[in-house]
Amino acid sequence: MRILVTGGAGFIASHIVDAFVSSGHTVGVVDDLSSGKRENINPKALFFEVDIRDREKLEEVFKAFKPEIVDHHAAQINVRRSVEDPVYDASINIIGSLNLLELSRNYNVKRFIFASTGGAIYGDVGGLADESTPTAPISPYGASKRAVEIYLGYYHSVFGLEYVALRYANVYGPRQDPFGEAGVVAIFSERILSGKPCIVYGDGEQTRDYVYVMDVVEANIRALSAPIGIYNIGTGKETSVNELIDVLKSVSGKDFPVVYDVPRPGEVRRIALNCEKASKLLNWTPKTSLIDGIRETFNYFAHMKN
């Protein structure tokens, strides 16, 4: 199949591109390299350096590449940035996504896979959320992701565009940006290796569901032929930031300092994702334990330091 992956120079999508290429698909990558890295791009993929907000240049990609499937990961992912500038967030996450949906409709794309979010869409549920849990975003980032899910339903019902939306838990692993706002495992790994204290916003008892990037890759492979709909992609397990620090101390063998700071606006307190639907309909379950995934991630950053 001909698969166009947006954000394909970024952390998650570059691994997905690698898997699609290895499976024999013809893959195109759209990325403006604002946060993605050129070295992440698989050399067997066709690369188009385009901002998804640029409708004219994006249309040239669709004309040239003729995708059968779009796997959409390009996004503004910084929750704090979305709170500070919701218009900027919407320009990428909503308008950019609509550009892709309109072009998918006009150029006969069969299926649209969308990288959505669990925690930011469900809001502060105080524990486990499944796909029937009411959505209550507490940040513009979460609101923008939910808006695109609603648009996906519209494009399917009116134009017949197949879609799969994957609501990711907190994804971590090699290639994650250790200098961004998101990605606590990568950020902490970098700080540990640099001899700097890890900064925790809040008391450290806030929980997240941490899912390893290669398990997310497998979910995208399954999404190529999965029943249409929305799926949680996580582990179903809550892990507090303090517990995460304990795992990192075990993996790194270092008793590094930790500094606690004030909580940040727009952040949920407790969340984990029930993934029974993905297990039944995608035949997908996460295979990587937290300690194994964190060990792989920490070793990756240690190797990059050398």
N, C-alpha and C positions, 0 to 999 in steps of 0.2 A: 504493500500500500504506500501511497504518497502522503506523508504526515508532516504537517507544518507545526513546529513547536515554537511558541513565543516565549521569550525569556530564556532561550536555550543556552545562553552563556552564563546563566546564573546557577546557584547552588543546587536546587532540586532538579530543575529541568535539564541541566547538562548531563546528569546521571540518566535521566529518562531518554535523552537523545542517544546516549551510548547504548542503552538497552535496545532501542528501536533499530539502530544501525546493526547491532549484533544479530538481531532477529531477521535481517535481510530486507527491512523496509527502506524506501527512499525517503530521506529526511531533509527538511529545510528548517533552518533556524532563523527566527526574527528576533533581533535584540539591538537596542540602541547603545549598549555598553555603558550605560549610566551607572550601573552597579554590577552587571555581569562582567566576566573576564574573558578576553579573547582566547586565552590559553585553555579555557574550559571547553571550547567548542570542538566537537569531534571532527577530525580532518576529513572524514568521509561524508559529512553533512554539507549541504549548500548553505552558505551564510549570507543573510541579507541584513545589513546594518540600517535598521529602520525603527523609528519611534512609532508605536501603535496609535498615537494621536494624529499622525500624518496620514490622512485617508488616501491622498493621491499616491504617495510612495507605496503605501500598503497595498493598494490596488495593483500596482505594477508587479508586486510579489505574487499575488494571486494569479495574475495573467501568465506570468513566467513559470511558476512552479506547479500550478493546477492541483492544489491539495485535495485529497479525498477526505482527510481527517485533519482537524485543527485541535491541537493540545495546548491550551492557553494558560501559561504560567506568568507572563509578563505582568508586573503589578507594582504598585506603591505599597510596601509591606510594613512601613514604620507606623505603629499605632500612635506614638507621640506626635509624629509629623502630621498625621491625619487630624489629630485634635487641634493642633496649632493652625493648620491650613486645610480645612475640609474641601475647599474648591480645588486645590491642587490634587488632593487625593482622588476626588471624583473625576477630574480631567483624565487621569490615567485609568483608574479602576472601573469607571462607568463608561465614559465617552470612548476610551480606547477599546474597551470590550465591545461596545456597540458597533464601532467601526469593523471589528472582526466578524461580528454576527451578521451585519449587513452584507459584507463581502462574501461570507460563507453562503448566505442565501442566494446571492447573485451569481456565484460561481460554482453552484451545485456541490458544495461540500456535503458529505453524507452524515458526518458525526462531529460533534463539538464536545471536547473534554475540557472541563473547567476546574482549575485549582481554586477551591473555595477554602473556607476556614471554619473550624468548629468553635473554639473558645470565643472568638470575637463575634460570632453570629448568635450563639445561644445566650451570651451574657453571663451574669452571675447566677448560675443555677444551683450552686452550692454542692455540686457532686457530679453524678453520672447523667449524661444527656444522650438521648437517642434522636433519630430523625423526626420523631413526632413531638419532641420537646418544643414548646413555643419559642420562636426566635425573638431575642430582645437585645440587640446590639447596644453596647454602651460606648462605642467609638465610631467616628465616621468611617474608619477602615472596615469595621464589621458591617455597617450599614451599606457600604458600597458593594461588598461581596454579596450580601443578601439581595441587593437590587439586581445584580447580574443573574443570580439564580432565578429570579422572577422573570427577567427578560428571556432566559433560556426556555422557561415554560411557554412563554408567548410565541417564540420562534418555532417551537415544536408544534404547538396546537394550530398555528396559522399557516406555517410554511413547511411543516413536516421535517424540520431539522432535528435529527436525533441528538440527544445530549446525555452526558454523564457528569454530574458535579460531585467532586470529591472534597468533603469537608475534612481538611487535615487537622490533626492535633498538632502539638509542637514538634516539628520535624528538626532533626539534628543529624550531623554526620560530616564526613570529609567534604571540603570545598565551601563549607558555610563561612560567611563573612564574620571574622572575629572582631571587626571594628565597627559593626553596625549596631543598631538599636535592638534588633531582634536576634535570637539565637544564643541563649544563655550558656549552653554547653560550649559553643565555640568561643564566646567571649571569655568565659572563665578559664578555658584551656589556655588561651593566649596569655591571659594575665598571670596564671600560675607559672607558665614557662618563662615569662618576663620578670618574675619575682615581684609582681605587683599584687596588692590585696584584691580580693573579689568583692565587688560592691553589690549588696542586696538591697533592693528597694522595698521597704516594709520589714516585717518581722521574720520573713523567711518561711512562714507557715502556709503561704499561699501555694496552691497546688496546680500542676499542669499534667497533661498526658503526653509523655515523650515517646515519639515513634521514630525509628531509625530510617534514614533516607532510602536504603535499598528495599525496605518493606514498602515504602511509598512508590518506588519504581515499579514493583510488582503489581500494585493496585492500578497503576496507569496502563500496564500491559493488559490486565484483565478488563479494563474499561473500554478497550478497543472493540470488544464484542459483548459487553455486559448489557443486561436490560436497562432501558432508559430510566433515569432517576437520580436521586441524591443519596450519597453514601458517606457515612462517617468512616474515617481512616485513622485509627489510633490503636491503643492497647487496652483501653478500658480500665487503666490503673492510674490512680492519683499519686503523684510524687511531689512532695514539697521541695522548695528550693533548699532548705536545710538538709533534707535527705539526699538531694542531688550533690550537695557539697561533700557529704560523707562518702558518696560513691567516688567522686573525683579525688578525694584524699586517698582512698584505697587504691585507685587505679594509678595515680601519679606517684604515690609513695611520699607525698609532701604534706606537711602540716602547715598549709599556707594561711595567712591572715584573712579575716573576713570583716568587712565594714558594713554596717547597716545604716541605710539612709531613708528619707521619707518616701512613702509610696508614690507612684506615678499615676496621673489621671487616666481613665480609660482602660485600666487593667482589671480583669476579673479576679475574684478571690479564690474560687475553687472550680475546677472543671476536669472532667475526663469524658471520653467518648465511648458510648456503647456501640460496638461494631458487629452486632449479630446480623444485621441486614447484609453487610458486606460479606460476612462468612457464608451466608445462605445463597445470595444471588451472584456474588462475584467469585465465590469459592476462594476467598482471600482471608488469611489471618496473619498477623505479624509473627515473624519467626525469630527476631533478634531480641535477646534480653537487654535490659537497661545497662547492666554492667558490661556486657560484651560490646554493645553499641558505643558506650562511652569510652571503653578501652580503644576501640578502633579509631574513634574520633580524636582522642587525646594523642594517640601514637601518630596519627596523620599530621597533627600540628607540631608535634615534637620533631618529626622528620622534616617538615617544612622549615623549621628553625635551623636545622643542620646544613 
